[in-house]
């Protein structure tokens, strides 16, 4: 499924390139970056000992738009110079040299983002280590290809469509007419953007207020988003765990399992079921696990999560069972989504806290499958030994225990090779009919360490030294952090795990906990808090690295601030996209947000780099005033910005839609990237030039202050402003 998503992304990305450039030769030159970068990345993965797995393939699928970005920008600039009438070789040299700084800065910014992701700590670090390294290797190889192979092919492979030798409509027929219409639409969009930017530069105060309002307004969407650690994926399978009453026989559990299986097969989405008893993590004769295989996703109208509640309602009508889980386990820890540990020194007091906690948690909306490790006491038989008499007869406690264990529980003595040439363990044990009642136990005899007159050991009846007392005993006793523990587990339905987890903490905080007793959140809540902390650290490191790279590339401490002003503008798009797709803030969407830190600076870098060149004068043109340089940068750079932005969006669409089986887990990453890119691109094209002009004014003011009021070379008059 991940490989299919990658192929779909490649095809859509190449389509965007063809629409903008309108030349199959340019499309081939640009598209060659994808297979070459992918093959080179495989070599790096082999050197690092990585495998082709979901995360490395997902890194490659996410990198589709990144890999072709550099080639798009370089090829588009070469095409622009070719359209000016320059020979292919000169257009390749001048075009690559002119755009080289911007392309290098954008690629290094992406590297600065994904390196911290690849070296995060905790579970998320192990999860995304191969992911981050794979993306870094892919974009560095694509940078090398864009600076070498693309200019070389552009210089030797003459493209008539680029140099205007052939009308496109005559060569392509209806396709040429489509491309011409697309070209005219792009031109009109450029004119609209030029007018909008002129207004923004003339009304910088209003533009800044609008941008600030949008940024602050994005936080109003946060309460509407749920949070969870990892989204549940639909792999067309589910699981049902249930228990019969304590002390139930294996035969009774089997009978109930058949009823459960019959009830589950009533659902048309179920293909088959497979039940195990007293196996795996649930070691008890009254505990059963039912594996439920569903029909392929394309043949179902309800997904795996939507089926869980109808299954609960159906199984609730079966008497004599307690359903403890329906659905899929936490994909990371292979346990239920919510885990709470009640800890303290006394088990009796923990029982009281357990009862009160279960009453409170059962009232929380969206919390289902609530279960406790504190099971009802199971029926047992206590052997009360008369130690004095037993000692006199030579049958101590150790000898009694050693004699009863093989008779009742069984003891493995040897192996037997069967006719099928397989080895089987041989267990020595009393037959069931001789160990069913207390009377059966009383008839057992114990060998004494004392001898008869003939030298044989004395045999003492068990009833002579032991009183058999029917009672009840604990099913299991858990310990954690050097103290007793009762573990509560639950799932969620209809709400996000983060919202339910907050309600759990609020409810348990209202309990009067005695000194030495406490509750500790575990499961996905603990993983989520830990991973979000590591993600924030990676984000902070990425921002710091991006600033240092931009400051060194542009030789300025202020211009990187203008470029990085586009970063906060991604929030509104990320949150809005997650709301539209009904996704949550989870580890995949947060990684997508971190990824945006490297992507959204790309547009600003292209604008600021060209504006700097225009202000300094290049290609024999006189230097331009600041606003004129920004408007010229907008005119020239709008096309590559649109190309790279749409290439990234279309490359992410298959991932964001999550149409393949199990893709729900990865989809939030693509959704966050698409939403952030759309809004940041729209706002960056207007806001960054405004912030650039503010910082330029501040730089001139600082120079005047530093010079003690000395004259600073006058700038060309700027457009009238209202601020």
JOPEMO-V402853 format. One record per helix or strand. SS is the DSSP state (hx for helix, st for strand). FROM is the first residue (numbers start at 1). TO is the last residue. If there is no record, write none. Layout:
ss=(SS SS)
from=(FROM FROM)
to=(TO TO)
//
This chain:
ss=(hx hx hx hx hx hx hx hx hx st st hx st st st st hx hx st st hx st st hx hx st st hx hx st st hx st st st hx st hx hx hx st hx hx hx)
from=(2 24 54 88 122 160 168 174 204 227 237 250 270 279 282 287 297 304 321 338 347 367 378 387 397 411 423 432 438 445 457 462 466 478 483 497 518 523 559 570 585 587 626 664)
to=(21 48 83 118 156 163 172 202 224 227 244 264 277 279 282 294 299 315 327 344 361 372 385 393 408 417 428 434 442 451 461 465 473 480 492 509 522 554 564 580 585 616 657 706)
//
